[in-house]
Structures are given as structure tokens and as C-alpha cells.
Amino acid sequence: MSHFRSFLPESAVLTSDLDAYNTDWLRLMKGKSTLVLKPSDTSQVQRILQHCSQRCLAVCPQGGRTGLVLGGVPIHDEIVVNMSNMKRIIELDKQQGIVRCEAGVVLETLNTEVQKEDYVVPLDLGAKGSCQIGGNLATNAGGVRYLRYGSLRGSVLGLEAVLADGTVLDSLHAMRKDNTGYDLKQLFIGSEGTLGIITKAAILLPPKPASIKAAFFGLSTFQDVVTLYHHARSKLGEVLSAFEFMDSETLAVVLKHTPDTALPLPLKSRFYALVEVAGSDGKHDGEKLDLFSETAVQGISDLQGVVAANDRELGRFWKLRDSANPACVKEGFVRSIQNYFKYDISLPLDHFYSLVESCRSRVGCLGLTVGYGHIGDCNLHLNVVIADLAVAEQVRDILEPYVFEYVQKVEGSVSAEHGIGLYKRDKLHFSRNATHIKYMVSSM
């Protein structure tokens, strides 16, 4: 303790009131850490890890604690290294659209700042008001605009990270084309703190769209949702920025638990889709969206659609989709004492909703099964909401390993965007073979 106080201020060495640092967002786990360190620069992170390495002290890197797979909280009594004090935006290259920042910058704060210079961060999450960019990179977070901007792997130009022994790996240069040997930064993106602690990043920023417009659709079948998606890709092309879907069970929970929300369509449907376009010419983008909506209604039976008339309606459409996860939590329990029934998986579209229907049949009246997610990148969020913890173990046995075996059978992924953490550590073999896992472990 005295060693850490020799180079950290008193306010950065916490030994009491540590419940928030020991508990994950879903309150599934509570660690027993008695020490939280909050470094404010890379040299302090380096000295912390050097000392811990020399004395074989376990460390838990921590960001905004918004993850859902138990990856950012201590399992036992590890020393927590919380990055929230490293929140400087170091530099914004306005000509190239490249920002350099520290790992503890909150995503929403970073996006607000770069928007002042007509750029945006290529990532948008429901947890943007709390999550930190270092944690986003460490988990290779996805989000609702993956369809438009792709994986963070393509947007990160440089990283600085501190390895377990205190070695600083400085690869913060920001050349867009650099083909000199191994691209080591890619190892850290998605490594979830197992290889080191990300301290800084250089990120390529797309231009801020001059206009954002959206339409909300009601559809009869999931195949209609897929047809609408293919139609969107064909007709909206370069301005298509998001394609989100919810089933009627999800929307019912959202409307029940979210104030100031209403169904923007006259009739209830079985499925719903939110289609967003973003571009440089509002008139052009609006005309493309209107034409797309008109032709879609003509080509898909029983399709309802409404285009947002203004930014206020656009916000209401997104509130319906963004409220899916918190509404499910309010509805009941999406977890049991040992597990929770919230699956972030990716599946081929041919098998995408079949898993939801299968789980709904298997669970029956023991719980409410809902499905929503990102059609454009095949990312399904499957939730089973139970109102009585007494049936939690029974429901868990019904769902697991069935869900993961289904994912394996159709060659999907057990983690689409939330990472592995502690929760999915023993589920890796459903998506990765023994050789792959062997080399992942050997690199740690």
C-alpha cells in the first residue's frame, strides 16, 4: 500500500466504499477487492504493473463497468486498476479526422467533442454515457452502427498498452497505411485485458453526417424482415447506417416499462424494424428513404411503415430500440444466482430467429422469451425473462448448453459483441476449436 501511495495521490488509492468497483452492471458477481488504484497517466500504470508483477499480485483492469460478461470486475481480491482518471483527449487532427485519446475517456464525451469538428466516433452503444473507449477497444465493442462503420479493428490506427510486467508497448502512430510487419495492436483489440492494459488510442473518425433520417416498419414474418433488409441494402446503399429489429414480445416489454414511448404504427405487427440512413445531403437521403419505403410496402404483404418527420420522431424511434435491454431487466430477472439468460450471439440469417422460437417453445410459461438485435451484422440478443427465481435453475438447464450447441451447429459465434469475460470462458469451445484455444491461451 505504501508503495502505491509513494507515486499516486491519496484520492487515487481507494480502500473503502468499494462496492461499485467490485460489482458488475447486472449485479451477477461481487468481488472482494480491498484496493482500487486510479492512475492518471501511463507511467503510473507502468509502475503499478511492475510492482504487481514482481510480487505476483493479481490485477483486474477496469473501465466503465458496463460489460455484460463479468470481464471488468474482480473475481476474488485482485487489485483493481480503474482507468477513469485517464480521460484526456490528447489531439484531434482536423485534416485527417484522427483523434488521439486516453483509455478512460467516456464514449459519449469523446463523440460530443469530435462532433464539434464535424466528425463522429465510429461506435454507438446504449452504454455510451458510461463506457470508456479503452474498454470498448479491449472488448472490440460492436453497437448499432456496425453495419455502417464496421468493426473497431478497422478504425483503430494506433494503440499504447502496458504489459503485465510494466513494459510499455507504444504503437500510437496514426498512419492509415502501415505494412511493416505484425500489426500488434490488433492483438489487444478484443483481448479483454488479458495481454495488458490499453492506455491510449488513435482512432480514425468518419465525417459527421449532414442528415440522419429513419423509418419504422411493422412486418408479419421474420422472413419479411430479412427481405426488407436485402431491399434496404439494394436501394439505400451507401447511406444505410443501421438496421435494427425487435419481435413483438420485446416491443411489448419496452412499451410497458419505458415512459413516453408509443407504437408509431396504427396496427400491431409480429416484428418491427428500424431503418436509418445518414448522408451528406438531407434532400437526397430523404428521397431515397421515401422511395425505399414506398417500394417496400408494395413488395411485402401486410407491411406497415412510417418515416420520421423530424428529429423528435427520429429520437422516439431509437428510444423504442435502445430501451429493449433495460426494459427486460425491469420486467423480471434476466439472470439466476449462477447464470443469466441473456445471450449475445451471432447466427446466419437463415437460422437467426429459429433459435428464439425454439427457446420460446422449450421454456414455455416458465419465462418470457424475447429476441432483438442488429440484422445487418447477424447479431441476436436473446433474452429469457423470468419473474420467479425459484425456476431459475430449471430454466438454465433448459437453455444451456442447448443455446450454445445450436450456435455451434450452425457455425455461429457465442459472443457477437460483448466479449468472453468470466461468464463465457468455458463456452469458447462452442465457437473455437482446441488448436485455436491452445494458441489463444499461450499468447497470454
Secondary structure, DSSP 8 states (H G I E B T S, - for coil): -HHHHTTS-GGGEE-S--HHHHB-TT---B-----EE--SSHHHHHHHHHHHHHTT--EEEESSS--SSS-SS-SSS-EEEE-TT---EEEEETTTTEEEEETT-BHHHHHHHHHTTTB--S---TTTTT-BHHHHHHHT---TTHHHH--GGGTEEEEEEE-TTS-EEEE----S---SS--THHHHTT-TTSS-EEEEEEEE--B--SEEEEEEEEESSHHHHHHHHHHHHHHHGGGEEEEEEEEHHHHHHHHHHSTT---SSSS--SEEEEEEEEES-HHHHHHHHHHHHHHHHHHSTT-EEEE--SHHHHHHHHHHHHTHHHHHHHHSBS--SS---EEEEE--GGGTTHHHHHHHHHHGGGSEEEEEEEGGGTEEEEEEEBS-GGGHHHHHHHHTTHHHHHHHHTT-BS-SSS--TTTTGGGGGGTS-HHHHHHHHHT-
